[in-house]
Amino acid sequence: QVQLVESGGGLVQPGGSLRLSCVASGSIFSINAMGWYRQAPGKERELVAIITLGGSTNYAASLKGRFTISRDNAKNTVHLQMNSLKPEDTAVYYCNAPRVVVTGGIEYREVWGQGTLVTVSS
């Protein structure tokens, strides 16, 4: 079994910052890419950012410059630093790992966390 657990969401004022974290647990052998998605009320889930095992990153064009994704491979953790937050950033933020290999060679595909709510409001 593999689990992704997010933390760090909450209420923040416009212009503020939050740092989200996601920890992968289980008998993990390797995780290739890890990413963050978000889903605002009434909207579809969208990509926020993704980072590969080697540290290459890709961001939603509208968020580049305000959000920074990083990871600690030794701790199977990915972070999302969010700065200059706007009310339109309000959403549930989900951690995702497209492919996780556990000891024994079993692969898990499209592993998702339960989500953490970020609310940007004054």
VMD Tcl script that builds the backbone (N, CA, C; Angstrom):
set m [mol new atoms 366]
animate dup $m
set s [atomselect $m all]
$s set {name element resname resid chain x y z} {
  {N N GLN 1 A 0.836 -1.194 0.000}
  {CA C GLN 1 A 0.000 0.000 0.000}
  {C C GLN 1 A 0.877 1.251 0.000}
  {N N VAL 2 A 0.445 2.244 -0.739}
  {CA C VAL 2 A 1.124 3.531 -0.789}
  {C C VAL 2 A 0.108 4.608 -0.446}
  {N N GLN 3 A 0.510 5.534 0.364}
  {CA C GLN 3 A -0.353 6.658 0.707}
  {C C GLN 3 A 0.387 7.963 0.510}
  {N N LEU 4 A -0.340 8.960 0.061}
  {CA C LEU 4 A 0.160 10.333 0.004}
  {C C LEU 4 A -0.671 11.157 0.974}
  {N N VAL 5 A 0.008 11.871 1.848}
  {CA C VAL 5 A -0.685 12.671 2.848}
  {C C VAL 5 A -0.213 14.108 2.740}
  {N N GLU 6 A -1.169 15.003 2.445}
  {CA C GLU 6 A -0.852 16.418 2.320}
  {C C GLU 6 A -1.052 17.133 3.646}
  {N N SER 7 A -0.363 18.242 3.789}
  {CA C SER 7 A -0.537 19.109 4.946}
  {C C SER 7 A -0.164 20.523 4.558}
  {N N GLY 8 A -0.555 21.478 5.402}
  {CA C GLY 8 A -0.135 22.861 5.207}
  {C C GLY 8 A -1.205 23.786 4.671}
  {N N GLY 9 A -2.366 23.255 4.343}
  {CA C GLY 9 A -3.429 24.122 3.866}
  {C C GLY 9 A -4.011 24.963 4.989}
  {N N GLY 10 A -4.857 25.899 4.605}
  {CA C GLY 10 A -5.502 26.747 5.597}
  {C C GLY 10 A -6.012 28.025 4.996}
  {N N LEU 11 A -6.332 28.957 5.870}
  {CA C LEU 11 A -6.847 30.263 5.463}
  {C C LEU 11 A -5.702 31.268 5.451}
  {N N VAL 12 A -5.593 32.006 4.375}
  {CA C VAL 12 A -4.546 33.020 4.260}
  {C C VAL 12 A -5.131 34.243 3.564}
  {N N GLN 13 A -4.616 35.400 3.908}
  {CA C GLN 13 A -5.086 36.638 3.290}
  {C C GLN 13 A -4.460 36.812 1.909}
  {N N PRO 14 A -5.133 37.533 1.038}
  {CA C PRO 14 A -4.536 37.823 -0.275}
  {C C PRO 14 A -3.162 38.460 -0.111}
  {N N GLY 15 A -2.238 37.988 -0.943}
  {CA C GLY 15 A -0.861 38.458 -0.852}
  {C C GLY 15 A 0.005 37.626 0.074}
  {N N GLY 16 A -0.609 36.746 0.827}
  {CA C GLY 16 A 0.142 35.919 1.761}
  {C C GLY 16 A 0.760 34.701 1.120}
  {N N SER 17 A 1.383 33.871 1.952}
  {CA C SER 17 A 2.089 32.679 1.485}
  {C C SER 17 A 1.670 31.461 2.294}
  {N N LEU 18 A 1.779 30.328 1.650}
  {CA C LEU 18 A 1.578 29.036 2.310}
  {C C LEU 18 A 2.566 28.049 1.718}
  {N N ARG 19 A 2.917 27.067 2.524}
  {CA C ARG 19 A 3.776 25.985 2.035}
  {C C ARG 19 A 3.068 24.665 2.280}
  {N N LEU 20 A 2.771 23.977 1.212}
  {CA C LEU 20 A 2.138 22.670 1.306}
  {C C LEU 20 A 3.209 21.586 1.268}
  {N N SER 21 A 2.926 20.510 1.984}
  {CA C SER 21 A 3.824 19.361 1.969}
  {C C SER 21 A 3.023 18.100 1.692}
  {N N CYS 22 A 3.686 17.143 1.095}
  {CA C CYS 22 A 3.064 15.851 0.813}
  {C C CYS 22 A 4.102 14.775 1.076}
  {N N VAL 23 A 3.747 13.843 1.935}
  {CA C VAL 23 A 4.644 12.750 2.283}
  {C C VAL 23 A 4.079 11.450 1.759}
  {N N ALA 24 A 4.917 10.698 1.076}
  {CA C ALA 24 A 4.523 9.374 0.592}
  {C C ALA 24 A 4.987 8.330 1.597}
  {N N SER 25 A 4.078 7.430 1.947}
  {CA C SER 25 A 4.430 6.391 2.913}
  {C C SER 25 A 4.146 5.017 2.317}
  {N N GLY 26 A 4.805 4.030 2.870}
  {CA C GLY 26 A 4.692 2.671 2.366}
  {C C GLY 26 A 6.090 2.137 2.133}
  {N N SER 27 A 6.181 0.926 1.666}
  {CA C SER 27 A 7.490 0.321 1.399}
  {C C SER 27 A 7.979 0.780 0.030}
  {N N ILE 28 A 8.302 2.054 -0.045}
  {CA C ILE 28 A 8.585 2.682 -1.326}
  {C C ILE 28 A 10.001 2.399 -1.785}
  {N N PHE 29 A 10.103 1.964 -3.023}
  {CA C PHE 29 A 11.407 1.773 -3.646}
  {C C PHE 29 A 11.773 2.987 -4.488}
  {N N SER 30 A 10.826 3.468 -5.279}
  {CA C SER 30 A 11.099 4.654 -6.085}
  {C C SER 30 A 9.802 5.357 -6.458}
  {N N ILE 31 A 9.920 6.671 -6.566}
  {CA C ILE 31 A 8.828 7.505 -7.061}
  {C C ILE 31 A 9.419 8.373 -8.151}
  {N N ASN 32 A 8.873 8.307 -9.327}
  {CA C ASN 32 A 9.427 9.109 -10.397}
  {C C ASN 32 A 8.970 10.545 -10.212}
  {N N ALA 33 A 7.969 10.949 -10.926}
  {CA C ALA 33 A 7.486 12.318 -10.793}
  {C C ALA 33 A 6.521 12.433 -9.619}
  {N N MET 34 A 6.456 13.629 -9.069}
  {CA C MET 34 A 5.447 13.968 -8.065}
  {C C MET 34 A 4.895 15.332 -8.439}
  {N N GLY 35 A 3.630 15.521 -8.167}
  {CA C GLY 35 A 3.039 16.771 -8.599}
  {C C GLY 35 A 1.929 17.253 -7.702}
  {N N TRP 36 A 1.534 18.466 -7.961}
  {CA C TRP 36 A 0.413 19.094 -7.264}
  {C C TRP 36 A -0.644 19.478 -8.294}
  {N N TYR 37 A -1.880 19.188 -7.944}
  {CA C TYR 37 A -3.039 19.594 -8.726}
  {C C TYR 37 A -3.972 20.354 -7.795}
  {N N ARG 38 A -4.904 21.068 -8.379}
  {CA C ARG 38 A -5.894 21.747 -7.548}
  {C C ARG 38 A -7.256 21.714 -8.222}
  {N N GLN 39 A -8.272 21.802 -7.389}
  {CA C GLN 39 A -9.636 21.825 -7.893}
  {C C GLN 39 A -10.417 22.875 -7.131}
  {N N ALA 40 A -10.799 23.906 -7.847}
  {CA C ALA 40 A -11.606 24.972 -7.259}
  {C C ALA 40 A -13.083 24.582 -7.336}
  {N N PRO 41 A -13.914 25.187 -6.486}
  {CA C PRO 41 A -15.343 24.855 -6.510}
  {C C PRO 41 A -15.938 25.057 -7.896}
  {N N GLY 42 A -16.614 24.033 -8.387}
  {CA C GLY 42 A -17.280 24.129 -9.675}
  {C C GLY 42 A -16.379 24.018 -10.881}
  {N N LYS 43 A -15.104 23.719 -10.644}
  {CA C LYS 43 A -14.158 23.638 -11.760}
  {C C LYS 43 A -13.499 22.265 -11.803}
  {N N GLU 44 A -12.870 21.975 -12.919}
  {CA C GLU 44 A -12.165 20.714 -13.057}
  {C C GLU 44 A -10.803 20.780 -12.371}
  {N N ARG 45 A -10.299 19.609 -12.028}
  {CA C ARG 45 A -8.972 19.545 -11.447}
  {C C ARG 45 A -7.938 19.958 -12.499}
  {N N GLU 46 A -6.945 20.742 -12.067}
  {CA C GLU 46 A -5.940 21.226 -12.997}
  {C C GLU 46 A -4.545 21.042 -12.430}
  {N N LEU 47 A -3.589 20.909 -13.318}
  {CA C LEU 47 A -2.196 20.779 -12.910}
  {C C LEU 47 A -1.696 22.098 -12.348}
  {N N VAL 48 A -0.991 22.013 -11.232}
  {CA C VAL 48 A -0.312 23.175 -10.669}
  {C C VAL 48 A 1.169 23.102 -11.026}
  {N N ALA 49 A 1.811 22.006 -10.643}
  {CA C ALA 49 A 3.244 21.852 -10.899}
  {C C ALA 49 A 3.611 20.389 -10.750}
  {N N ILE 50 A 4.696 20.017 -11.414}
  {CA C ILE 50 A 5.185 18.653 -11.327}
  {C C ILE 50 A 6.704 18.689 -11.300}
  {N N ILE 51 A 7.297 17.737 -10.593}
  {CA C ILE 51 A 8.745 17.673 -10.487}
  {C C ILE 51 A 9.180 16.218 -10.661}
  {N N THR 52 A 10.224 16.021 -11.450}
  {CA C THR 52 A 10.708 14.673 -11.692}
  {C C THR 52 A 11.693 14.248 -10.606}
  {N N LEU 53 A 12.078 12.999 -10.652}
  {CA C LEU 53 A 13.045 12.487 -9.692}
  {C C LEU 53 A 14.348 13.267 -9.775}
  {N N GLY 54 A 14.703 13.699 -10.967}
  {CA C GLY 54 A 15.935 14.443 -11.148}
  {C C GLY 54 A 15.822 15.924 -10.867}
  {N N GLY 55 A 14.627 16.388 -10.564}
  {CA C GLY 55 A 14.449 17.786 -10.185}
  {C C GLY 55 A 13.948 18.695 -11.295}
  {N N SER 56 A 13.662 18.161 -12.467}
  {CA C SER 56 A 13.087 18.997 -13.517}
  {C C SER 56 A 11.654 19.344 -13.151}
  {N N THR 57 A 11.282 20.579 -13.443}
  {CA C THR 57 A 9.970 21.061 -13.030}
  {C C THR 57 A 9.154 21.557 -14.223}
  {N N ASN 58 A 7.857 21.523 -14.032}
  {CA C ASN 58 A 6.942 22.068 -15.015}
  {C C ASN 58 A 5.785 22.699 -14.259}
  {N N TYR 59 A 5.401 23.896 -14.663}
  {CA C TYR 59 A 4.354 24.637 -13.959}
  {C C TYR 59 A 3.222 25.004 -14.909}
  {N N ALA 60 A 2.041 25.148 -14.332}
  {CA C ALA 60 A 0.970 25.787 -15.089}
  {C C ALA 60 A 1.450 27.197 -15.414}
  {N N ALA 61 A 1.261 27.603 -16.643}
  {CA C ALA 61 A 1.815 28.880 -17.102}
  {C C ALA 61 A 1.347 30.053 -16.236}
  {N N SER 62 A 0.110 29.996 -15.799}
  {CA C SER 62 A -0.456 31.120 -15.038}
  {C C SER 62 A 0.107 31.223 -13.633}
  {N N LEU 63 A 0.778 30.161 -13.164}
  {CA C LEU 63 A 1.265 30.136 -11.784}
  {C C LEU 63 A 2.778 30.285 -11.679}
  {N N LYS 64 A 3.442 30.131 -12.786}
  {CA C LYS 64 A 4.901 30.216 -12.754}
  {C C LYS 64 A 5.332 31.577 -12.251}
  {N N GLY 65 A 6.277 31.555 -11.308}
  {CA C GLY 65 A 6.747 32.798 -10.725}
  {C C GLY 65 A 6.187 33.037 -9.338}
  {N N ARG 66 A 5.024 32.500 -9.053}
  {CA C ARG 66 A 4.448 32.631 -7.716}
  {C C ARG 66 A 4.561 31.341 -6.920}
  {N N PHE 67 A 4.509 30.216 -7.604}
  {CA C PHE 67 A 4.554 28.912 -6.944}
  {C C PHE 67 A 5.881 28.233 -7.257}
  {N N THR 68 A 6.413 27.517 -6.278}
  {CA C THR 68 A 7.649 26.772 -6.458}
  {C C THR 68 A 7.486 25.372 -5.896}
  {N N ILE 69 A 7.766 24.377 -6.715}
  {CA C ILE 69 A 7.703 22.993 -6.272}
  {C C ILE 69 A 9.107 22.498 -5.989}
  {N N SER 70 A 9.230 21.684 -4.957}
  {CA C SER 70 A 10.521 21.095 -4.615}
  {C C SER 70 A 10.274 19.725 -4.001}
  {N N ARG 71 A 11.313 18.920 -3.894}
  {CA C ARG 71 A 11.139 17.602 -3.309}
  {C C ARG 71 A 12.384 17.181 -2.558}
  {N N ASP 72 A 12.161 16.314 -1.599}
  {CA C ASP 72 A 13.238 15.691 -0.841}
  {C C ASP 72 A 13.121 14.199 -1.120}
  {N N ASN 73 A 13.964 13.698 -2.005}
  {CA C ASN 73 A 13.841 12.299 -2.425}
  {C C ASN 73 A 14.091 11.329 -1.269}
  {N N ALA 74 A 14.989 11.699 -0.387}
  {CA C ALA 74 A 15.313 10.811 0.730}
  {C C ALA 74 A 14.116 10.631 1.667}
  {N N LYS 75 A 13.261 11.644 1.713}
  {CA C LYS 75 A 12.106 11.601 2.606}
  {C C LYS 75 A 10.800 11.357 1.851}
  {N N ASN 76 A 10.895 11.107 0.552}
  {CA C ASN 76 A 9.692 10.884 -0.272}
  {C C ASN 76 A 8.667 11.994 -0.060}
  {N N THR 77 A 9.157 13.210 -0.092}
  {CA C THR 77 A 8.323 14.375 0.213}
  {C C THR 77 A 8.398 15.380 -0.923}
  {N N VAL 78 A 7.271 16.001 -1.194}
  {CA C VAL 78 A 7.233 17.086 -2.168}
  {C C VAL 78 A 6.561 18.279 -1.503}
  {N N HIS 79 A 7.067 19.463 -1.833}
  {CA C HIS 79 A 6.538 20.702 -1.245}
  {C C HIS 79 A 6.043 21.623 -2.348}
  {N N LEU 80 A 5.135 22.498 -1.958}
  {CA C LEU 80 A 4.682 23.543 -2.872}
  {C C LEU 80 A 4.676 24.856 -2.101}
  {N N GLN 81 A 5.596 25.722 -2.440}
  {CA C GLN 81 A 5.648 27.059 -1.840}
  {C C GLN 81 A 4.785 27.979 -2.684}
  {N N MET 82 A 3.799 28.588 -2.055}
  {CA C MET 82 A 2.864 29.456 -2.771}
  {C C MET 82 A 2.974 30.870 -2.213}
  {N N ASN 83 A 3.337 31.808 -3.053}
  {CA C ASN 83 A 3.504 33.202 -2.653}
  {C C ASN 83 A 2.513 34.090 -3.388}
  {N N SER 84 A 2.329 35.278 -2.868}
  {CA C SER 84 A 1.440 36.264 -3.495}
  {C C SER 84 A 0.089 35.641 -3.837}
  {N N LEU 85 A -0.476 34.983 -2.873}
  {CA C LEU 85 A -1.714 34.249 -3.114}
  {C C LEU 85 A -2.876 35.184 -3.428}
  {N N LYS 86 A -3.749 34.698 -4.288}
  {CA C LYS 86 A -4.902 35.455 -4.735}
  {C C LYS 86 A -6.177 34.674 -4.392}
  {N N PRO 87 A -7.300 35.355 -4.298}
  {CA C PRO 87 A -8.546 34.633 -4.019}
  {C C PRO 87 A -8.824 33.518 -5.023}
  {N N GLU 88 A -8.407 33.700 -6.251}
  {CA C GLU 88 A -8.639 32.656 -7.263}
  {C C GLU 88 A -7.750 31.431 -7.077}
  {N N ASP 89 A -6.816 31.492 -6.149}
  {CA C ASP 89 A -6.025 30.304 -5.812}
  {C C ASP 89 A -6.760 29.395 -4.829}
  {N N THR 90 A -7.898 29.851 -4.341}
  {CA C THR 90 A -8.688 29.036 -3.426}
  {C C THR 90 A -9.106 27.736 -4.097}
  {N N ALA 91 A -8.759 26.620 -3.454}
  {CA C ALA 91 A -9.034 25.311 -4.048}
  {C C ALA 91 A -8.597 24.228 -3.073}
  {N N VAL 92 A -8.989 23.010 -3.373}
  {CA C VAL 92 A -8.404 21.856 -2.708}
  {C C VAL 92 A -7.178 21.452 -3.524}
  {N N TYR 93 A -6.061 21.337 -2.847}
  {CA C TYR 93 A -4.800 21.002 -3.499}
  {C C TYR 93 A -4.491 19.524 -3.239}
  {N N TYR 94 A -4.215 18.813 -4.322}
  {CA C TYR 94 A -3.976 17.379 -4.249}
  {C C TYR 94 A -2.550 17.052 -4.668}
  {N N CYS 95 A -1.957 16.129 -3.952}
  {CA C CYS 95 A -0.656 15.583 -4.305}
  {C C CYS 95 A -0.869 14.357 -5.186}
  {N N ASN 96 A 0.008 14.181 -6.155}
  {CA C ASN 96 A -0.120 13.054 -7.087}
  {C C ASN 96 A 1.243 12.459 -7.393}
  {N N ALA 97 A 1.257 11.149 -7.514}
  {CA C ALA 97 A 2.440 10.432 -7.992}
  {C C ALA 97 A 1.984 9.490 -9.098}
  {N N PRO 98 A 2.383 9.750 -10.335}
  {CA C PRO 98 A 1.907 8.930 -11.448}
  {C C PRO 98 A 2.348 7.469 -11.371}
  {N N ARG 99 A 3.512 7.235 -10.767}
  {CA C ARG 99 A 4.028 5.867 -10.717}
  {C C ARG 99 A 4.887 5.703 -9.481}
  {N N VAL 100 A 4.510 4.762 -8.633}
  {CA C VAL 100 A 5.266 4.452 -7.424}
  {C C VAL 100 A 5.598 2.966 -7.445}
  {N N VAL 101 A 6.862 2.659 -7.219}
  {CA C VAL 101 A 7.298 1.266 -7.150}
  {C C VAL 101 A 7.638 0.951 -5.701}
  {N N VAL 102 A 7.072 -0.117 -5.175}
  {CA C VAL 102 A 7.366 -0.522 -3.801}
  {C C VAL 102 A 8.306 -1.723 -3.823}
  {N N THR 103 A 8.851 -2.031 -2.685}
  {CA C THR 103 A 9.733 -3.194 -2.594}
  {C C THR 103 A 8.964 -4.437 -3.032}
  {N N GLY 104 A 9.668 -5.261 -3.821}
  {CA C GLY 104 A 9.010 -6.406 -4.421}
  {C C GLY 104 A 8.628 -6.150 -5.860}
  {N N GLY 105 A 8.795 -4.892 -6.284}
  {CA C GLY 105 A 8.567 -4.560 -7.686}
  {C C GLY 105 A 7.143 -4.233 -8.064}
  {N N ILE 106 A 6.261 -4.139 -7.097}
  {CA C ILE 106 A 4.872 -3.815 -7.410}
  {C C ILE 106 A 4.765 -2.337 -7.737}
  {N N GLU 107 A 4.037 -2.048 -8.823}
  {CA C GLU 107 A 3.838 -0.667 -9.230}
  {C C GLU 107 A 2.435 -0.205 -8.870}
  {N N TYR 108 A 2.360 1.030 -8.413}
  {CA C TYR 108 A 1.079 1.691 -8.200}
  {C C TYR 108 A 1.028 2.866 -9.165}
  {N N ARG 109 A -0.100 2.994 -9.846}
  {CA C ARG 109 A -0.265 4.061 -10.812}
  {C C ARG 109 A -1.259 5.092 -10.288}
  {N N GLU 110 A -0.969 6.357 -10.600}
  {CA C GLU 110 A -1.873 7.467 -10.274}
  {C C GLU 110 A -2.326 7.417 -8.812}
  {N N VAL 111 A -1.359 7.593 -7.945}
  {CA C VAL 111 A -1.658 7.647 -6.520}
  {C C VAL 111 A -1.985 9.090 -6.152}
  {N N TRP 112 A -3.075 9.277 -5.431}
  {CA C TRP 112 A -3.532 10.615 -5.050}
  {C C TRP 112 A -3.647 10.724 -3.533}
  {N N GLY 113 A -3.360 11.919 -3.042}
  {CA C GLY 113 A -3.635 12.213 -1.646}
  {C C GLY 113 A -5.093 12.608 -1.476}
  {N N GLN 114 A -5.467 12.869 -0.231}
  {CA C GLN 114 A -6.857 13.191 0.074}
  {C C GLN 114 A -7.166 14.667 -0.160}
  {N N GLY 115 A -6.139 15.467 -0.314}
  {CA C GLY 115 A -6.322 16.887 -0.578}
  {C C GLY 115 A -6.232 17.734 0.671}
  {N N THR 116 A -5.802 18.961 0.476}
  {CA C THR 116 A -5.768 19.941 1.561}
  {C C THR 116 A -6.349 21.247 1.040}
  {N N LEU 117 A -7.220 21.844 1.829}
  {CA C LEU 117 A -7.947 23.031 1.390}
  {C C LEU 117 A -7.131 24.291 1.640}
  {N N VAL 118 A -7.016 25.090 0.598}
  {CA C VAL 118 A -6.393 26.404 0.694}
  {C C VAL 118 A -7.467 27.444 0.400}
  {N N THR 119 A -7.662 28.345 1.339}
  {CA C THR 119 A -8.645 29.414 1.174}
  {C C THR 119 A -7.927 30.746 1.262}
  {N N VAL 120 A -8.058 31.540 0.216}
  {CA C VAL 120 A -7.428 32.866 0.180}
  {C C VAL 120 A -8.541 33.899 0.262}
  {N N SER 121 A -8.606 34.568 1.398}
  {CA C SER 121 A -9.698 35.496 1.635}
  {C C SER 121 A -9.306 36.483 2.719}
  {N N SER 122 A -9.836 37.688 2.604}
  {CA C SER 122 A -9.623 38.685 3.647}
  {C C SER 122 A -10.766 38.657 4.660}
}
mol reanalyze $m
mol bondsrecalc $m
mol representation Tube
mol addrep $m
